[in-house]
Amino acid sequence: MKIRVNGNEVLLEKAVSLKELLTLQQVRTPEYVTVQLNDGFISASGFEDTTINDGDVIEFLYFMGGGQVK
Amino acid sequence: MIILSNQHYQEILTHSFNASPMEACGLLGGIVEGDVKVVKKVYGLTNIDQSPEHFSMDPSEQFAVVKDLRKNGWVLLGNFHSHPASPARPSEEDQRLAFDRKASYLILSLLEKDTPILKSFRIQGGEAVEELVLRQD
């Protein structure tokens, strides 16, 4: 099946969960990743239960934050 | 090295002063030529922490920026945030939360309000290395 991940076409041999997809995308810290699936946000607690379907559009990006020097 | 125009610098400055005393944050889009990053656009984002000591970028705004970058054929060069009352160097938290080793992490110190200092860093494995920032017209 064919999906789009961060603007790029990705072919998958079988259905995977969002968590598995992030692993395939070499995301090492999924807890610090924000995901949009077909323009809707998916919380980290839903990564494992969300199945990726043919034609899905997934965007993910890393949390960006920090703080000043104490 | 990262190159930005004086107008881009002013945009970072204005966004940061407008947010002060809270931390300001944003993203930098542009092109990469060899080892040189050239900023084409500064995106001022909302600090959803609304804190003088912390920042978290609004994810919705981040996604909108990514789509704008793609539309223009640019890439995400890095990000910036302000330190309203501390020097322009990465805090432990900045380094811990730096997940993109290719990104430039710009910090604008407003410690001396009349002489703001902008520095850029690359952060890998928790270690920050300063990179040259070139401002030009």
N, CA and C atoms of all chains as a GROMACS GRO file, in nm:
protein
  621
    1MET      N    1   0.083  -0.120   0.000
    1MET     CA    2   0.000   0.000   0.000
    1MET      C    3   0.087   0.125   0.000
    2LYS      N    4   0.027   0.234  -0.045
    2LYS     CA    5   0.104   0.356  -0.066
    2LYS      C    6   0.054   0.466   0.029
    3ILE      N    7   0.148   0.524   0.100
    3ILE     CA    8   0.114   0.634   0.191
    3ILE      C    9   0.211   0.750   0.167
    4ARG      N   10   0.185   0.863   0.231
    4ARG     CA   11   0.280   0.974   0.224
    4ARG      C   12   0.325   1.007   0.366
    5VAL      N   13   0.456   1.015   0.383
    5VAL     CA   14   0.512   1.048   0.514
    5VAL      C   15   0.601   1.171   0.499
    6ASN      N   16   0.566   1.275   0.567
    6ASN     CA   17   0.641   1.401   0.559
    6ASN      C   18   0.665   1.444   0.414
    7GLY      N   19   0.562   1.428   0.332
    7GLY     CA   20   0.568   1.474   0.194
    7GLY      C   21   0.626   1.373   0.096
    8ASN      N   22   0.679   1.262   0.149
    8ASN     CA   23   0.741   1.162   0.061
    8ASN      C   24   0.653   1.038   0.049
    9GLU      N   25   0.651   0.981  -0.071
    9GLU     CA   26   0.574   0.859  -0.092
    9GLU      C   27   0.647   0.741  -0.028
   10VAL      N   28   0.572   0.661   0.044
   10VAL     CA   29   0.629   0.543   0.110
   10VAL      C   30   0.543   0.422   0.077
   11LEU      N   31   0.609   0.312   0.036
   11LEU     CA   32   0.537   0.190   0.005
   11LEU      C   33   0.550   0.093   0.122
   12LEU      N   34   0.440   0.036   0.164
   12LEU     CA   35   0.441  -0.060   0.274
   12LEU      C   36   0.391  -0.194   0.222
   13GLU      N   37   0.458  -0.302   0.263
   13GLU     CA   38   0.417  -0.435   0.217
   13GLU      C   39   0.294  -0.483   0.292
   14LYS      N   40   0.280  -0.437   0.416
   14LYS     CA   41   0.165  -0.481   0.496
   14LYS      C   42   0.120  -0.367   0.587
   15ALA      N   43   0.002  -0.384   0.640
   15ALA     CA   44  -0.052  -0.282   0.731
   15ALA      C   45   0.034  -0.276   0.858
   16VAL      N   46   0.058  -0.156   0.904
   16VAL     CA   47   0.137  -0.138   1.027
   16VAL      C   48   0.065  -0.039   1.118
   17SER      N   49   0.103  -0.042   1.243
   17SER     CA   50   0.051   0.058   1.335
   17SER      C   51   0.134   0.186   1.319
   18LEU      N   52   0.082   0.294   1.373
   18LEU     CA   53   0.156   0.419   1.368
   18LEU      C   54   0.289   0.405   1.444
   19LYS      N   55   0.285   0.331   1.553
   19LYS     CA   56   0.408   0.310   1.631
   19LYS      C   57   0.513   0.237   1.546
   20GLU      N   58   0.468   0.134   1.473
   20GLU     CA   59   0.561   0.060   1.387
   20GLU      C   60   0.612   0.148   1.274
   21LEU      N   61   0.525   0.233   1.222
   21LEU     CA   62   0.568   0.323   1.115
   21LEU      C   63   0.678   0.418   1.163
   22LEU      N   64   0.660   0.470   1.284
   22LEU     CA   65   0.761   0.561   1.338
   22LEU      C   66   0.895   0.488   1.356
   23THR      N   67   0.887   0.362   1.395
   23THR     CA   68   1.010   0.282   1.408
   23THR      C   69   1.075   0.265   1.271
   24LEU      N   70   0.992   0.236   1.169
   24LEU     CA   71   1.044   0.222   1.032
   24LEU      C   72   1.108   0.353   0.984
   25GLN      N   73   1.056   0.464   1.036
   25GLN     CA   74   1.109   0.596   0.999
   25GLN      C   75   1.227   0.635   1.087
   26GLN      N   76   1.274   0.538   1.167
   26GLN     CA   77   1.392   0.556   1.253
   26GLN      C   78   1.374   0.664   1.358
   27VAL      N   79   1.251   0.675   1.406
   27VAL     CA   80   1.224   0.766   1.518
   27VAL      C   81   1.263   0.694   1.647
   28ARG      N   82   1.362   0.747   1.716
   28ARG     CA   83   1.412   0.681   1.837
   28ARG      C   84   1.341   0.726   1.963
   29THR      N   85   1.279   0.843   1.954
   29THR     CA   86   1.213   0.896   2.074
   29THR      C   87   1.068   0.934   2.038
   30PRO      N   88   0.983   0.833   2.016
   30PRO     CA   89   0.845   0.864   1.976
   30PRO      C   90   0.769   0.947   2.078
   31GLU      N   91   0.814   0.943   2.203
   31GLU     CA   92   0.746   1.023   2.307
   31GLU      C   93   0.767   1.172   2.285
   32TYR      N   94   0.866   1.207   2.201
   32TYR     CA   95   0.892   1.348   2.172
   32TYR      C   96   0.852   1.384   2.028
   33VAL      N   97   0.762   1.305   1.973
   33VAL     CA   98   0.718   1.330   1.836
   33VAL      C   99   0.570   1.365   1.835
   34THR      N  100   0.536   1.465   1.754
   34THR     CA  101   0.396   1.502   1.734
   34THR      C  102   0.354   1.454   1.595
   35VAL      N  103   0.237   1.389   1.590
   35VAL     CA  104   0.195   1.327   1.464
   35VAL      C  105   0.060   1.382   1.418
   36GLN      N  106   0.054   1.410   1.289
   36GLN     CA  107  -0.074   1.440   1.224
   36GLN      C  108  -0.103   1.327   1.125
   37LEU      N  109  -0.221   1.269   1.135
   37LEU     CA  110  -0.266   1.167   1.041
   37LEU      C  111  -0.386   1.225   0.967
   38ASN      N  112  -0.370   1.246   0.838
   38ASN     CA  113  -0.475   1.307   0.756
   38ASN      C  114  -0.528   1.435   0.821
   39ASP      N  115  -0.432   1.517   0.868
   39ASP     CA  116  -0.457   1.650   0.927
   39ASP      C  117  -0.516   1.646   1.068
   40GLY      N  118  -0.533   1.527   1.125
   40GLY     CA  119  -0.579   1.520   1.264
   40GLY      C  120  -0.465   1.478   1.355
   41PHE      N  121  -0.460   1.535   1.475
   41PHE     CA  122  -0.352   1.501   1.567
   41PHE      C  123  -0.378   1.366   1.633
   42ILE      N  124  -0.271   1.287   1.648
   42ILE     CA  125  -0.278   1.160   1.719
   42ILE      C  126  -0.188   1.172   1.841
   43SER      N  127  -0.243   1.150   1.958
   43SER     CA  128  -0.160   1.160   2.079
   43SER      C  129  -0.072   1.035   2.091
   44ALA      N  130   0.035   1.049   2.166
   44ALA     CA  131   0.132   0.940   2.179
   44ALA      C  132   0.066   0.813   2.233
   45SER      N  133  -0.035   0.830   2.316
   45SER     CA  134  -0.102   0.713   2.374
   45SER      C  135  -0.180   0.634   2.266
   46GLY      N  136  -0.201   0.697   2.151
   46GLY     CA  137  -0.276   0.630   2.045
   46GLY      C  138  -0.189   0.572   1.934
   47PHE      N  139  -0.057   0.586   1.947
   47PHE     CA  140   0.032   0.539   1.839
   47PHE      C  141   0.016   0.389   1.812
   48GLU      N  142   0.007   0.311   1.922
   48GLU     CA  143   0.004   0.166   1.906
   48GLU      C  144  -0.129   0.118   1.848
   49ASP      N  145  -0.236   0.187   1.881
   49ASP     CA  146  -0.369   0.141   1.839
   49ASP      C  147  -0.414   0.200   1.706
   50THR      N  148  -0.332   0.287   1.649
   50THR     CA  149  -0.370   0.349   1.522
   50THR      C  150  -0.310   0.271   1.406
   51THR      N  151  -0.395   0.222   1.317
   51THR     CA  152  -0.348   0.146   1.201
   51THR      C  153  -0.340   0.238   1.080
   52ILE      N  154  -0.230   0.224   1.008
   52ILE     CA  155  -0.210   0.305   0.888
   52ILE      C  156  -0.279   0.237   0.769
   53ASN      N  157  -0.356   0.315   0.695
   53ASN     CA  158  -0.429   0.262   0.581
   53ASN      C  159  -0.377   0.319   0.450
   54ASP      N  160  -0.408   0.248   0.342
   54ASP     CA  161  -0.366   0.292   0.209
   54ASP      C  162  -0.413   0.435   0.184
   55GLY      N  163  -0.323   0.518   0.134
   55GLY     CA  164  -0.358   0.656   0.101
   55GLY      C  165  -0.344   0.753   0.217
   56ASP      N  166  -0.311   0.703   0.334
   56ASP     CA  167  -0.298   0.794   0.449
   56ASP      C  168  -0.184   0.893   0.429
   57VAL      N  169  -0.203   1.010   0.486
   57VAL     CA  170  -0.099   1.114   0.483
   57VAL      C  171  -0.055   1.139   0.627
   58ILE      N  172   0.072   1.111   0.652
   58ILE     CA  173   0.125   1.124   0.788
   58ILE      C  174   0.233   1.232   0.790
   59GLU      N  175   0.221   1.318   0.885
   59GLU     CA  176   0.326   1.418   0.908
   59GLU      C  177   0.371   1.401   1.052
   60PHE      N  178   0.501   1.399   1.073
   60PHE     CA  179   0.547   1.398   1.212
   60PHE      C  180   0.666   1.491   1.227
   61LEU      N  181   0.678   1.547   1.344
   61LEU     CA  182   0.793   1.631   1.374
   61LEU      C  183   0.827   1.621   1.521
   62TYR      N  184   0.951   1.652   1.548
   62TYR     CA  185   0.998   1.643   1.686
   62TYR      C  186   0.956   1.764   1.768
   63PHE      N  187   0.927   1.737   1.892
   63PHE     CA  188   0.899   1.845   1.987
   63PHE      C  189   1.015   1.943   1.984
   64MET      N  190   0.982   2.071   1.986
   64MET     CA  191   1.086   2.173   1.996
   64MET      C  192   1.060   2.260   2.116
   65GLY      N  193   1.151   2.253   2.208
   65GLY     CA  194   1.135   2.334   2.328
   65GLY      C  195   1.265   2.343   2.403
   66GLY      N  196   1.264   2.416   2.510
   66GLY     CA  197   1.384   2.433   2.591
   66GLY      C  198   1.362   2.533   2.701
   67GLY      N  199   1.471   2.584   2.750
   67GLY     CA  200   1.459   2.680   2.859
   67GLY      C  201   1.586   2.758   2.876
   68GLN      N  202   1.579   2.866   2.950
   68GLN     CA  203   1.698   2.950   2.961
   68GLN      C  204   1.792   2.903   3.070
   69VAL      N  205   1.914   2.955   3.064
   69VAL     CA  206   2.017   2.917   3.159
   69VAL      C  207   1.982   2.970   3.296
   70LYS      N  208   1.991   2.883   3.396
   70LYS     CA  209   1.961   2.925   3.534
   70LYS      C  210   2.076   3.002   3.592
   71MET      N  211   2.818   2.747   0.901
   71MET     CA  212   2.782   2.889   0.902
   71MET      C  213   2.637   2.906   0.860
   72ILE      N  214   2.572   3.002   0.922
   72ILE     CA  215   2.434   3.033   0.883
   72ILE      C  216   2.427   3.182   0.848
   73ILE      N  217   2.366   3.211   0.734
   73ILE     CA  218   2.359   3.349   0.686
   73ILE      C  219   2.214   3.396   0.695
   74LEU      N  220   2.196   3.512   0.753
   74LEU     CA  221   2.063   3.572   0.752
   74LEU      C  222   2.075   3.722   0.724
   75SER      N  223   1.970   3.776   0.669
   75SER     CA  224   1.972   3.918   0.634
   75SER      C  225   1.946   4.000   0.760
   76ASN      N  226   1.977   4.128   0.750
   76ASN     CA  227   1.948   4.217   0.863
   76ASN      C  228   1.798   4.223   0.890
   77GLN      N  229   1.719   4.209   0.783
   77GLN     CA  230   1.573   4.209   0.802
   77GLN      C  231   1.530   4.085   0.882
   78HIS      N  232   1.588   3.971   0.850
   78HIS     CA  233   1.557   3.849   0.927
   78HIS      C  234   1.595   3.867   1.074
   79TYR      N  235   1.712   3.927   1.095
   79TYR     CA  236   1.757   3.952   1.232
   79TYR      C  237   1.657   4.041   1.305
   80GLN      N  238   1.611   4.145   1.235
   80GLN     CA  239   1.513   4.236   1.296
   80GLN      C  240   1.383   4.163   1.330
   81GLU      N  241   1.344   4.070   1.245
   81GLU     CA  242   1.221   3.995   1.271
   81GLU      C  243   1.236   3.909   1.396
   82ILE      N  244   1.353   3.848   1.412
   82ILE     CA  245   1.378   3.768   1.533
   82ILE      C  246   1.375   3.859   1.657
   83LEU      N  247   1.441   3.975   1.640
   83LEU     CA  248   1.448   4.071   1.750
   83LEU      C  249   1.308   4.120   1.790
   84THR      N  250   1.230   4.160   1.690
   84THR     CA  251   1.095   4.213   1.717
   84THR      C  252   1.007   4.107   1.782
   85HIS      N  253   1.012   3.986   1.727
   85HIS     CA  254   0.931   3.877   1.783
   85HIS      C  255   0.970   3.852   1.929
   86SER      N  256   1.099   3.860   1.957
   86SER     CA  257   1.147   3.831   2.093
   86SER      C  258   1.112   3.943   2.190
   87PHE      N  259   1.128   4.068   2.144
   87PHE     CA  260   1.092   4.180   2.232
   87PHE      C  261   0.941   4.184   2.257
   88ASN      N  262   0.863   4.150   2.155
   88ASN     CA  263   0.718   4.148   2.173
   88ASN      C  264   0.674   4.044   2.275
   89ALA      N  265   0.747   3.933   2.280
   89ALA     CA  266   0.711   3.826   2.373
   89ALA      C  267   0.764   3.851   2.514
   90SER      N  268   0.871   3.930   2.524
   90SER     CA  269   0.935   3.956   2.653
   90SER      C  270   0.835   4.008   2.757
   91PRO      N  271   0.838   3.962   2.881
   91PRO     CA  272   0.946   3.885   2.944
   91PRO      C  273   0.934   3.734   2.925
   92MET      N  274   0.836   3.690   2.844
   92MET     CA  275   0.829   3.547   2.815
   92MET      C  276   0.933   3.511   2.709
   93GLU      N  277   0.970   3.386   2.705
   93GLU     CA  278   1.059   3.341   2.598
   93GLU      C  279   0.982   3.340   2.466
   94ALA      N  280   1.052   3.380   2.361
   94ALA     CA  281   0.995   3.373   2.226
   94ALA      C  282   1.060   3.257   2.152
   95CYS      N  283   0.994   3.210   2.047
   95CYS     CA  284   1.052   3.101   1.970
   95CYS      C  285   1.005   3.108   1.825
   96GLY      N  286   1.075   3.037   1.740
   96GLY     CA  287   1.038   3.035   1.600
   96GLY      C  288   1.126   2.942   1.520
   97LEU      N  289   1.097   2.935   1.390
   97LEU     CA  290   1.170   2.846   1.301
   97LEU      C  291   1.234   2.924   1.188
   98LEU      N  292   1.337   2.865   1.130
   98LEU     CA  293   1.409   2.928   1.019
   98LEU      C  294   1.406   2.838   0.898
   99GLY      N  295   1.355   2.891   0.787
   99GLY     CA  296   1.351   2.813   0.664
   99GLY      C  297   1.445   2.871   0.561
  100GLY      N  298   1.495   2.786   0.473
  100GLY     CA  299   1.585   2.839   0.370
  100GLY      C  300   1.647   2.730   0.288
  101ILE      N  301   1.768   2.755   0.242
  101ILE     CA  302   1.837   2.659   0.157
  101ILE      C  303   1.974   2.627   0.216
  102VAL      N  304   2.028   2.513   0.173
  102VAL     CA  305   2.162   2.472   0.217
  102VAL      C  306   2.252   2.466   0.095
  103GLU      N  307   2.364   2.538   0.102
  103GLU     CA  308   2.462   2.537  -0.007
  103GLU      C  309   2.594   2.488   0.051
  104GLY      N  310   2.624   2.361   0.031
  104GLY     CA  311   2.744   2.302   0.091
  104GLY      C  312   2.729   2.302   0.242
  105ASP      N  313   2.823   2.368   0.309
  105ASP     CA  314   2.817   2.375   0.455
  105ASP      C  315   2.748   2.502   0.503
  106VAL      N  316   2.694   2.578   0.410
  106VAL     CA  317   2.636   2.708   0.445
  106VAL      C  318   2.484   2.702   0.438
  107LYS      N  319   2.421   2.751   0.543
  107LYS     CA  320   2.275   2.761   0.545
  107LYS      C  321   2.238   2.907   0.518
  108VAL      N  322   2.143   2.925   0.429
  108VAL     CA  323   2.098   3.061   0.396
  108VAL      C  324   1.951   3.074   0.433
  109VAL      N  325   1.922   3.162   0.527
  109VAL     CA  326   1.785   3.181   0.573
  109VAL      C  327   1.705   3.258   0.469
  110LYS      N  328   1.589   3.205   0.437
  110LYS     CA  329   1.498   3.273   0.343
  110LYS      C  330   1.376   3.330   0.414
  111LYS      N  331   1.340   3.269   0.527
  111LYS     CA  332   1.223   3.318   0.597
  111LYS      C  333   1.232   3.286   0.747
  112VAL      N  334   1.191   3.381   0.826
  112VAL     CA  335   1.182   3.364   0.972
  112VAL      C  336   1.035   3.345   1.007
  113TYR      N  337   1.005   3.239   1.080
  113TYR     CA  338   0.869   3.211   1.122
  113TYR      C  339   0.860   3.230   1.274
  114GLY      N  340   0.795   3.335   1.317
  114GLY     CA  341   0.774   3.353   1.460
  114GLY      C  342   0.658   3.265   1.506
  115LEU      N  343   0.684   3.181   1.605
  115LEU     CA  344   0.581   3.088   1.652
  115LEU      C  345   0.538   3.125   1.794
  116THR      N  346   0.429   3.063   1.835
  116THR     CA  347   0.377   3.086   1.970
  116THR      C  348   0.446   2.994   2.070
  117ASN      N  349   0.492   3.053   2.179
  117ASN     CA  350   0.544   2.973   2.291
  117ASN      C  351   0.424   2.931   2.375
  118ILE      N  352   0.382   2.807   2.361
  118ILE     CA  353   0.260   2.764   2.432
  118ILE      C  354   0.284   2.750   2.582
  119ASP      N  355   0.411   2.752   2.625
  119ASP     CA  356   0.439   2.751   2.769
  119ASP      C  357   0.410   2.887   2.832
  120GLN      N  358   0.418   2.992   2.751
  120GLN     CA  359   0.400   3.129   2.803
  120GLN      C  360   0.477   3.148   2.932
  121SER      N  361   0.607   3.117   2.923
  121SER     CA  362   0.693   3.120   3.041
  121SER      C  363   0.817   3.205   3.013
  122PRO      N  364   0.871   3.272   3.116
  122PRO     CA  365   0.997   3.345   3.097
  122PRO      C  366   1.119   3.252   3.100
  123GLU      N  367   1.097   3.125   3.135
  123GLU     CA  368   1.211   3.031   3.150
  123GLU      C  369   1.203   2.909   3.059
  124HIS      N  370   1.090   2.889   2.993
  124HIS     CA  371   1.075   2.770   2.908
  124HIS      C  372   1.001   2.807   2.780
  125PHE      N  373   1.022   2.723   2.679
  125PHE     CA  374   0.939   2.739   2.559
  125PHE      C  375   0.907   2.602   2.500
  126SER      N  376   0.788   2.595   2.443
  126SER     CA  377   0.746   2.481   2.362
  126SER      C  378   0.675   2.541   2.242
  127MET      N  379   0.715   2.499   2.123
  127MET     CA  380   0.651   2.554   2.003
  127MET      C  381   0.513   2.492   1.982
  128ASP      N  382   0.423   2.572   1.931
  128ASP     CA  383   0.287   2.525   1.902
  128ASP      C  384   0.294   2.423   1.786
  129PRO      N  385   0.256   2.297   1.810
  129PRO     CA  386   0.268   2.195   1.705
  129PRO      C  387   0.189   2.229   1.579
  130SER      N  388   0.070   2.288   1.595
  130SER     CA  389  -0.009   2.324   1.476
  130SER      C  390   0.068   2.423   1.389
  131GLU      N  391   0.132   2.520   1.454
  131GLU     CA  392   0.209   2.619   1.379
  131GLU      C  393   0.332   2.554   1.315
  132GLN      N  394   0.392   2.460   1.386
  132GLN     CA  395   0.508   2.390   1.328
  132GLN      C  396   0.470   2.317   1.200
  133PHE      N  397   0.356   2.247   1.203
  133PHE     CA  398   0.312   2.175   1.083
  133PHE      C  399   0.283   2.272   0.969
  134ALA      N  400   0.224   2.387   1.002
  134ALA     CA  401   0.195   2.487   0.899
  134ALA      C  402   0.326   2.538   0.836
  135VAL      N  403   0.428   2.555   0.919
  135VAL     CA  404   0.558   2.600   0.867
  135VAL      C  405   0.617   2.494   0.774
  136VAL      N  406   0.611   2.368   0.817
  136VAL     CA  407   0.666   2.260   0.734
  136VAL      C  408   0.600   2.259   0.596
  137LYS      N  409   0.470   2.279   0.593
  137LYS     CA  410   0.398   2.279   0.465
  137LYS      C  411   0.438   2.400   0.381
  138ASP      N  412   0.460   2.515   0.446
  138ASP     CA  413   0.504   2.634   0.372
  138ASP      C  414   0.645   2.615   0.316
  139LEU      N  415   0.731   2.552   0.395
  139LEU     CA  416   0.868   2.524   0.348
  139LEU      C  417   0.864   2.438   0.223
  140ARG      N  418   0.783   2.334   0.231
  140ARG     CA  419   0.773   2.239   0.119
  140ARG      C  420   0.722   2.310  -0.007
  141LYS      N  421   0.622   2.396   0.014
  141LYS     CA  422   0.562   2.469  -0.099
  141LYS      C  423   0.665   2.558  -0.168
  142ASN      N  424   0.757   2.614  -0.089
  142ASN     CA  425   0.856   2.706  -0.144
  142ASN      C  426   0.987   2.638  -0.186
  143GLY      N  427   0.996   2.508  -0.162
  143GLY     CA  428   1.120   2.438  -0.197
  143GLY      C  429   1.232   2.464  -0.099
  144TRP      N  430   1.197   2.502   0.023
  144TRP     CA  431   1.297   2.527   0.126
  144TRP      C  432   1.303   2.410   0.223
  145VAL      N  433   1.402   2.415   0.310
  145VAL     CA  434   1.413   2.314   0.416
  145VAL      C  435   1.417   2.384   0.552
  146LEU      N  436   1.391   2.307   0.653
  146LEU     CA  437   1.399   2.362   0.789
  146LEU      C  438   1.546   2.369   0.829
  147LEU      N  439   1.596   2.490   0.847
  147LEU     CA  440   1.738   2.508   0.881
  147LEU      C  441   1.763   2.497   1.030
  148GLY      N  442   1.664   2.536   1.108
  148GLY     CA  443   1.683   2.535   1.252
  148GLY      C  444   1.575   2.616   1.320
  149ASN      N  445   1.604   2.653   1.441
  149ASN     CA  446   1.504   2.728   1.516
  149ASN      C  447   1.572   2.835   1.600
  150PHE      N  448   1.492   2.922   1.656
  150PHE     CA  449   1.548   3.024   1.746
  150PHE      C  450   1.458   3.037   1.868
  151HIS      N  451   1.519   3.078   1.977
  151HIS     CA  452   1.439   3.119   2.092
  151HIS      C  453   1.515   3.225   2.169
  152SER      N  454   1.443   3.296   2.251
  152SER     CA  455   1.506   3.403   2.327
  152SER      C  456   1.533   3.359   2.471
  153HIS      N  457   1.636   3.417   2.526
  153HIS     CA  458   1.664   3.407   2.669
  153HIS      C  459   1.646   3.548   2.724
  154PRO      N  460   1.529   3.577   2.780
  154PRO     CA  461   1.502   3.715   2.824
  154PRO      C  462   1.597   3.766   2.933
  155ALA      N  463   1.650   3.676   3.013
  155ALA     CA  464   1.731   3.723   3.126
  155ALA      C  465   1.852   3.634   3.151
  156SER      N  466   1.904   3.574   3.045
  156SER     CA  467   2.024   3.492   3.063
  156SER      C  468   2.105   3.496   2.933
  157PRO      N  469   2.230   3.450   2.940
  157PRO     CA  470   2.319   3.461   2.823
  157PRO      C  471   2.272   3.377   2.704
  158ALA      N  472   2.335   3.406   2.588
  158ALA     CA  473   2.302   3.335   2.464
  158ALA      C  474   2.382   3.206   2.454
  159ARG      N  475   2.353   3.114   2.542
  159ARG     CA  476   2.414   2.982   2.532
  159ARG      C  477   2.310   2.879   2.573
  160PRO      N  478   2.321   2.758   2.516
  160PRO     CA  479   2.218   2.657   2.542
  160PRO      C  480   2.216   2.613   2.688
  161SER      N  481   2.098   2.608   2.744
  161SER     CA  482   2.083   2.556   2.879
  161SER      C  483   2.088   2.404   2.873
  162GLU      N  484   2.096   2.342   2.989
  162GLU     CA  485   2.092   2.194   2.992
  162GLU      C  486   1.964   2.144   2.927
  163GLU      N  487   1.855   2.216   2.954
  163GLU     CA  488   1.727   2.176   2.896
  163GLU      C  489   1.728   2.191   2.743
  164ASP      N  490   1.788   2.300   2.695
  164ASP     CA  491   1.799   2.319   2.550
  164ASP      C  492   1.872   2.200   2.486
  165GLN      N  493   1.979   2.158   2.552
  165GLN     CA  494   2.061   2.050   2.494
  165GLN      C  495   1.990   1.915   2.505
  166ARG      N  496   1.921   1.895   2.614
  166ARG     CA  497   1.849   1.768   2.634
  166ARG      C  498   1.737   1.753   2.533
  167LEU      N  499   1.676   1.866   2.494
  167LEU     CA  500   1.560   1.861   2.405
  167LEU      C  501   1.596   1.892   2.259
  168ALA      N  502   1.724   1.887   2.228
  168ALA     CA  503   1.768   1.911   2.089
  168ALA      C  504   1.778   1.777   2.017
  169PHE      N  505   1.678   1.745   1.936
  169PHE     CA  506   1.672   1.613   1.874
  169PHE      C  507   1.726   1.611   1.732
  170ASP      N  508   1.747   1.728   1.674
  170ASP     CA  509   1.789   1.732   1.534
  170ASP      C  510   1.935   1.776   1.527
  171ARG      N  511   2.024   1.683   1.498
  171ARG     CA  512   2.166   1.715   1.499
  171ARG      C  513   2.207   1.805   1.381
  172LYS      N  514   2.122   1.808   1.276
  172LYS     CA  515   2.155   1.894   1.161
  172LYS      C  516   2.108   2.037   1.182
  173ALA      N  517   2.021   2.058   1.277
  173ALA     CA  518   1.959   2.189   1.293
  173ALA      C  519   2.054   2.290   1.357
  174SER      N  520   2.031   2.415   1.323
  174SER     CA  521   2.098   2.525   1.392
  174SER      C  522   2.005   2.574   1.503
  175TYR      N  523   2.062   2.590   1.621
  175TYR     CA  524   1.983   2.636   1.736
  175TYR      C  525   2.029   2.777   1.770
  176LEU      N  526   1.949   2.873   1.730
  176LEU     CA  527   1.985   3.012   1.755
  176LEU      C  528   1.924   3.060   1.887
  177ILE      N  529   2.003   3.131   1.962
  177ILE     CA  530   1.956   3.185   2.090
  177ILE      C  531   1.984   3.335   2.092
  178LEU      N  532   1.880   3.410   2.122
  178LEU     CA  533   1.893   3.556   2.132
  178LEU      C  534   1.885   3.593   2.279
  179SER      N  535   1.993   3.648   2.330
  179SER     CA  536   1.992   3.692   2.470
  179SER      C  537   1.946   3.837   2.478
  180LEU      N  538   1.848   3.861   2.564
  180LEU     CA  539   1.801   3.997   2.589
  180LEU      C  540   1.846   4.044   2.727
  181LEU      N  541   1.950   3.977   2.778
  181LEU     CA  542   2.001   4.010   2.910
  181LEU      C  543   2.038   4.158   2.918
  182GLU      N  544   2.109   4.205   2.815
  182GLU     CA  545   2.137   4.348   2.802
  182GLU      C  546   2.042   4.400   2.694
  183LYS      N  547   1.938   4.466   2.736
  183LYS     CA  548   1.831   4.504   2.642
  183LYS      C  549   1.882   4.590   2.525
  184ASP      N  550   1.982   4.673   2.553
  184ASP     CA  551   2.032   4.763   2.448
  184ASP      C  552   2.130   4.694   2.354
  185THR      N  553   2.181   4.582   2.397
  185THR     CA  554   2.277   4.510   2.312
  185THR      C  555   2.243   4.361   2.309
  186PRO      N  556   2.135   4.327   2.240
  186PRO     CA  557   2.098   4.184   2.230
  186PRO      C  558   2.210   4.105   2.162
  187ILE      N  559   2.225   3.981   2.202
  187ILE     CA  560   2.329   3.897   2.142
  187ILE      C  561   2.265   3.772   2.082
  188LEU      N  562   2.293   3.751   1.954
  188LEU     CA  563   2.240   3.633   1.884
  188LEU      C  564   2.356   3.538   1.853
  189LYS      N  565   2.340   3.414   1.897
  189LYS     CA  566   2.441   3.312   1.867
  189LYS      C  567   2.372   3.188   1.813
  190SER      N  568   2.447   3.108   1.740
  190SER     CA  569   2.392   2.984   1.685
  190SER      C  570   2.478   2.867   1.728
  191PHE      N  571   2.412   2.755   1.750
  191PHE     CA  572   2.481   2.634   1.796
  191PHE      C  573   2.432   2.513   1.719
  192ARG      N  574   2.520   2.417   1.702
  192ARG     CA  575   2.480   2.283   1.661
  192ARG      C  576   2.492   2.196   1.785
  193ILE      N  577   2.396   2.111   1.807
  193ILE     CA  578   2.394   2.031   1.929
  193ILE      C  579   2.390   1.883   1.891
  194GLN      N  580   2.493   1.812   1.932
  194GLN     CA  581   2.501   1.669   1.904
  194GLN      C  582   2.542   1.595   2.029
  195GLY      N  583   2.466   1.491   2.060
  195GLY     CA  584   2.501   1.411   2.177
  195GLY      C  585   2.510   1.492   2.304
  196GLY      N  586   2.426   1.592   2.313
  196GLY     CA  587   2.424   1.674   2.434
  196GLY      C  588   2.535   1.777   2.440
  197GLU      N  589   2.613   1.786   2.332
  197GLU     CA  590   2.722   1.884   2.332
  197GLU      C  591   2.694   1.994   2.230
  198ALA      N  592   2.708   2.118   2.274
  198ALA     CA  593   2.679   2.232   2.187
  198ALA      C  594   2.807   2.291   2.132
  199VAL      N  595   2.809   2.312   2.002
  199VAL     CA  596   2.923   2.375   1.936
  199VAL      C  597   2.872   2.500   1.864
  200GLU      N  598   2.935   2.613   1.895
  200GLU     CA  599   2.889   2.738   1.834
  200GLU      C  600   2.925   2.742   1.685
  201GLU      N  601   2.834   2.794   1.606
  201GLU     CA  602   2.862   2.812   1.463
  201GLU      C  603   2.851   2.960   1.428
  202LEU      N  604   2.917   2.998   1.321
  202LEU     CA  605   2.922   3.138   1.280
  202LEU      C  606   2.786   3.184   1.227
  203VAL      N  607   2.744   3.302   1.273
  203VAL     CA  608   2.624   3.365   1.219
  203VAL      C  609   2.669   3.487   1.140
  204LEU      N  610   2.634   3.490   1.011
  204LEU     CA  611   2.671   3.603   0.927
  204LEU      C  612   2.546   3.682   0.891
  205ARG      N  613   2.547   3.809   0.928
  205ARG     CA  614   2.434   3.896   0.893
  205ARG      C  615   2.474   3.983   0.776
  206GLN      N  616   2.386   3.994   0.678
  206GLN     CA  617   2.417   4.078   0.562
  206GLN      C  618   2.289   4.141   0.508
  207ASP      N  619   2.307   4.247   0.430
  207ASP     CA  620   2.192   4.315   0.368
  207ASP      C  621   2.142   4.238   0.247
   0.00000   0.00000   0.00000
